[in-house]
């Protein structure tokens, strides 16, 4: 075996089987039970048995077979250099709505990476198109029963899907939906809705076709295409307005009634942005079927309001004064204003200001908090009376870091604005507690992370460097 083969070990968990075997960082796992390991799924599938043979190449270039007896499903305690144990698969599509294609030049390289890797669907919840999956990939999903898999369907019209994804295999890939369903693999679907392209009658066709796959197809979200100002030379797309958003809601809710009568679930949901832009009342909590599409922008606002009002019931009345500021995207600013008004009924001396940030960086059609940049924050808040503290939602920052999308840090925002900046978990209870000075709480929810799952998946995953880092 060559030194480059296998998967390099970076850490051994204390007290684990691997420690007992005296494995060490720098050793390479070559095979399990004589089978080469393609990625993390092969590895975890193969080590489940009570008797396992682990083939390892040590740093001294000695190859050892370790015969291991353990409990069924017990982990070996090995941490690998790359959490996927393989290279990330790049997207082979050229979608007419792709958000990455609408990114401005000059940003860090990782923001331009397009993934369409089915393995990330299981590990991180990414939505994939199935277009770069071979028959062997489908067989592996069925063999390992990897589920649920999140699928960007967009349309079940094969010819239209070829056009939308600009991939001649996109229509053929739809056949795998039935293959996965027949094998009992649970799926969640997504439709990025493009006005005049896959809406109207085409949307009816897609919802109907996917509803035929219930119960394996568990849920379906309909999200509006996101359009930045960087669309020169790209496919001409028209943004949704209030009237067209209302039409989509009516169409989706008609399907909900029909599907609920047959299957007992609502199944298809329009994202929060449709309701907010149309000025429609949000669906009641029960209609979200347990928030299966939460991180796709479906039900986040309803959950935020529910959590905020639960927390508000625990807040006592007080004459205590406070002067605070909260910045967010323009889309959800009215929601924060609504909760603020309810808090002020108990805390009349609370002086809090909600600052909706206009997205000059990507363009005013982008209204979500997750795509607000540091430069827009600073430009629009500089010189304003921000009180004693400015709160920014966690969704504006790279996961686990204090860095905004344009690499400006929390500390730099703080210095530029001359006010302490606190990163606030985006749950409703966290918001209420911050307003009332009772702490941010322990629960963390994402408040309307975005208008569509696929572009935000790519951005949120890409902003974390992929050099072995779990994203």
C-alpha angles and dihedrals in degrees: 000000000000120000091241092061125091130023121299119235115226101174141017117211111236114250092015132130089255090058091051088053088052092236112165141200108277095039116117127225107221103176147348118221088349094302121120114237117238097180146329093297093057090048097050093042093051097047095054096090125093091240117048133171112210118195113204134180108210125214086256088062093250117140116218134183112210116200105209130191114191145141118294109273094006113149121236095223098241122144115197131213092244117036091213091045088219143057118284113254115239122225114261094195130094098206117195089227100041111147094205090062087057095056118115118244123258100046123124114293097244091065090067095054113115116201128190098169117150090204090064088056089066097037101041108009096254118163115237133191099218089227097118095043118111125209089261090058091054091048090052092052090052094043094050092034090228107188153214100021117191113220131194098216101162092173138005091211101105096207093047091047090054088053096045096046093034088223122122090213095053095093094046090051090065089075088071090068089069092042092054092043093051088051091054096249112155115230140184119205136210133198118196098203118219115192113247093005115067099003129090113028091001090057090051090052093050096047091047094048093048093045087060087066094059127154093029089046097061103181144356129207127200112204129176120246114259115229125195127190090254098084103116109145093007128119110288109252129177122220122235117252131196096277096047090046090054090051091054091049091052091049094048094045091051088056091047091059093048095047094043091055090054104034107017093240131092090223101177124063135176114229121255092256092068091056096043094047093045092047090236125150113260118250117262116263095257091062092066093069093225096321097279091163097041098128089048090068095264115131098351094121093046090050091047091053092046093051092043093053092046089053092045091060088062094050115098124217114266141174091212115134125226135168112204141155133210125193123198143144119295094246098066099028091098089054091055089047090053093054091043090057090053092049091051090060086070097030105039093168093057110119105196129156128200113211114200106206116219111220103234091157098062098016135269094279088072105080106159125112093229092068099046111121130215093242092057091047093052096042094051099039101039111117093012123126100253097169122222097323141017118213121205123188118249090237090073091065137069110264110275093359140087095234126115125217093271093048094257110139132224089247091054091051089049092051094045094049098037095228134101111263123210123193106223126204104241101236123119093242091051090053094050092047091049090052091050096042094241098122134270096275128225102271119093122200129167112240106217098320094191154332096255133020104221101057092041090048089055094046098042092047094041096051088069108072110249097218093123092308117138106237 
